[in-house]
Amino acid sequence: MAPKIYTKTGDDGRTALFGGGRVSKDDLRVAAYGDVDELNAVIGVARSVDMMPRIDEVLAPVQKDLFAIGALLATPHPEDHKKQLEKARIGDKRITQLEQAIDDGEAELEPLKAFIMPGGTPKAAALHVARTVCRRAERAVVRLRNDEEVPPIVVVYLNRLSDLLFVLARVANRRAGAGEVTW
């Protein structure tokens, strides 16, 4: 018999962290990795809407990165769990790859001259939602960083990712022949 998905250990409003210890489910650390988890799910939705291979190929490794970021955020003492966190490594190379994807996308677009209203095609709208969730996750991580140690690359990654999601939303609209509504 397979183990059950419910454990009942969180029924008291507390949850376990990676490496031990239990905290309230409204703890800053839990909020931060919860927002990153939501971001990952929203990107999954964006990938499933109006498949666009070149956009979706950029986003597939991002989802893996977000799992890694979630693991880093769920581990209050990463130095004690280096071996277990090997898979959760994100380095400067990934930041460079995100920046290259941004540059590639911007090469297809007209320069911005006004604020763009979120929306357009379903794909672009989903990417705009992902961008706003990304910004919220970034704010949650910064709040956590004010009280606890957070690997600096996490904030850099989320900041760059929100820029990428904005550019990809614009690219999705352009490729679908949809115009942009400006403010």
C-alpha positions as CSV (number, residue, x, y, z in Angstrom):
1,M,0.0,0.0,0.0
2,A,1.3,3.4,-0.9
3,P,1.8,6.0,1.8
4,K,-1.0,8.5,2.2
5,I,-0.6,12.1,1.1
6,Y,-2.0,13.4,4.3
7,T,0.2,13.0,7.4
8,K,-1.9,15.1,9.9
9,T,1.4,16.6,11.2
10,G,0.4,20.0,10.1
11,D,-3.0,20.1,11.7
12,D,-1.7,22.2,14.5
13,G,-0.6,25.0,12.1
14,R,3.1,24.1,12.1
15,T,5.2,22.5,9.4
16,A,8.6,20.9,9.2
17,L,11.7,22.5,7.6
18,F,14.3,20.6,5.7
19,G,17.0,19.5,8.2
20,G,14.6,19.5,11.1
21,G,12.7,21.8,13.2
22,R,9.1,22.9,13.0
23,V,7.7,26.4,12.5
24,S,4.4,28.1,12.1
25,K,2.9,27.9,8.6
26,D,2.9,31.7,8.5
27,D,6.7,31.9,9.3
28,L,8.6,34.2,6.9
29,R,10.6,31.2,5.6
30,V,7.4,29.2,4.8
31,A,5.8,32.2,3.1
32,A,8.9,32.7,0.9
33,Y,9.2,29.2,-0.3
34,G,5.4,29.0,-0.6
35,D,5.4,32.0,-2.9
36,V,8.2,30.4,-5.0
37,D,6.1,27.2,-5.2
38,E,3.1,29.2,-6.4
39,L,5.3,30.9,-9.0
40,N,6.4,27.5,-10.2
41,A,2.8,26.4,-10.5
42,V,1.8,29.6,-12.4
43,I,4.7,29.1,-14.8
44,G,3.4,25.6,-15.3
45,V,0.1,27.1,-16.3
46,A,1.8,29.6,-18.6
47,R,3.7,26.7,-20.3
48,S,0.5,24.8,-20.8
49,V,-1.4,27.6,-22.6
50,D,-0.9,28.0,-26.3
51,M,2.3,26.1,-26.6
52,M,5.2,28.2,-28.0
53,P,8.2,25.9,-28.1
54,R,11.0,28.6,-27.9
55,I,9.3,30.3,-24.9
56,D,8.4,27.0,-23.2
57,E,12.0,25.7,-23.7
58,V,13.3,28.7,-21.8
59,L,10.8,28.1,-19.0
60,A,11.3,24.4,-18.4
61,P,14.7,24.8,-16.7
62,V,13.3,27.7,-14.7
63,Q,10.8,25.4,-13.1
64,K,13.7,23.2,-12.0
65,D,15.5,26.2,-10.7
66,L,12.5,27.2,-8.6
67,F,12.4,23.8,-7.0
68,A,16.1,24.3,-6.1
69,I,15.3,27.8,-4.7
70,G,12.5,26.3,-2.7
71,A,14.8,23.8,-1.2
72,L,17.3,26.5,-0.3
73,L,14.6,28.6,1.3
74,A,13.2,25.6,3.3
75,T,16.7,24.9,4.8
76,P,17.5,27.2,7.7
77,H,21.1,25.7,8.1
78,P,22.3,24.9,4.6
79,E,25.9,24.4,5.7
80,D,24.7,21.3,7.7
81,H,23.0,19.8,4.6
82,K,25.5,20.4,1.7
83,K,25.3,16.9,0.3
84,Q,21.5,16.9,0.3
85,L,21.4,20.4,-1.3
86,E,23.8,19.5,-4.2
87,K,20.9,19.3,-6.6
88,A,19.7,22.8,-5.4
89,R,22.7,24.7,-6.8
90,I,22.1,27.8,-8.8
91,G,25.1,29.7,-10.0
92,D,26.0,32.8,-12.0
93,K,25.7,30.8,-15.2
94,R,22.0,30.5,-14.8
95,I,21.7,34.3,-14.3
96,T,23.7,34.8,-17.5
97,Q,21.3,32.4,-19.3
98,L,18.3,34.3,-18.0
99,E,19.9,37.6,-19.2
100,Q,20.6,36.0,-22.6
101,A,17.0,34.9,-22.9
102,I,15.9,38.5,-22.0
103,D,18.2,39.9,-24.7
104,D,17.0,37.4,-27.3
105,G,13.4,38.3,-26.5
106,E,14.0,42.0,-26.6
107,A,15.7,41.6,-30.0
108,E,12.2,40.6,-31.4
109,L,10.4,43.6,-29.8
110,E,10.0,47.3,-30.4
111,P,11.6,49.4,-27.6
112,L,9.2,50.3,-24.7
113,K,7.8,53.8,-24.9
114,A,4.9,53.4,-22.4
115,F,3.6,51.1,-19.7
116,I,2.0,48.0,-21.1
117,M,-1.3,46.7,-19.8
118,P,-1.0,43.1,-18.8
119,G,-3.0,40.8,-21.1
120,G,-3.3,40.1,-24.7
121,T,-3.3,36.4,-25.6
122,P,-3.9,33.8,-23.0
123,K,-0.2,32.8,-23.1
124,A,0.9,36.4,-22.5
125,A,-1.7,37.0,-19.8
126,A,-0.5,33.9,-18.0
127,L,3.1,35.1,-18.3
128,H,2.1,38.5,-16.8
129,V,0.4,36.7,-13.9
130,A,3.6,34.7,-13.4
131,R,5.6,38.0,-13.4
132,T,3.5,39.5,-10.6
133,V,3.7,36.3,-8.6
134,C,7.5,36.4,-9.1
135,R,7.7,39.9,-7.8
136,R,5.7,38.8,-4.7
137,A,8.0,35.9,-4.2
138,E,11.0,38.3,-4.5
139,R,9.5,40.6,-1.8
140,A,8.9,37.6,0.5
141,V,12.5,36.5,0.1
142,V,13.8,40.0,0.8
143,R,11.6,40.1,3.9
144,L,13.1,36.8,5.0
145,R,16.6,38.0,4.2
146,N,16.1,40.9,6.6
147,D,15.9,38.3,9.5
148,E,17.7,35.2,8.2
149,E,20.5,34.3,5.9
150,V,19.4,33.7,2.4
151,P,21.8,32.9,-0.5
152,P,22.2,36.3,-2.4
153,I,21.7,34.6,-5.7
154,V,18.1,33.8,-4.8
155,V,17.1,37.5,-4.9
156,V,19.2,38.1,-8.0
157,Y,17.5,35.1,-9.8
158,L,14.0,36.2,-8.9
159,N,14.7,39.8,-10.0
160,R,16.0,38.6,-13.3
161,L,13.2,36.1,-13.8
162,S,10.5,38.7,-13.4
163,D,12.2,40.7,-16.2
164,L,12.3,37.6,-18.3
165,L,8.6,36.8,-17.7
166,F,7.7,40.4,-18.8
167,V,9.7,40.1,-22.0
168,L,8.3,36.6,-22.7
169,A,4.8,38.0,-22.3
170,R,5.5,40.7,-24.9
171,V,7.1,38.1,-27.2
172,A,4.1,35.8,-26.9
173,N,1.8,38.6,-27.9
174,R,4.0,39.6,-30.8
175,R,4.4,36.0,-32.1
176,A,0.6,35.6,-31.9
177,G,0.0,38.8,-33.9
178,A,-1.6,40.5,-30.9
179,G,-0.9,44.1,-30.3
180,E,-0.1,45.7,-26.9
181,V,-2.3,48.0,-25.1
182,T,-0.4,50.9,-23.5
183,W,-1.3,53.1,-20.6
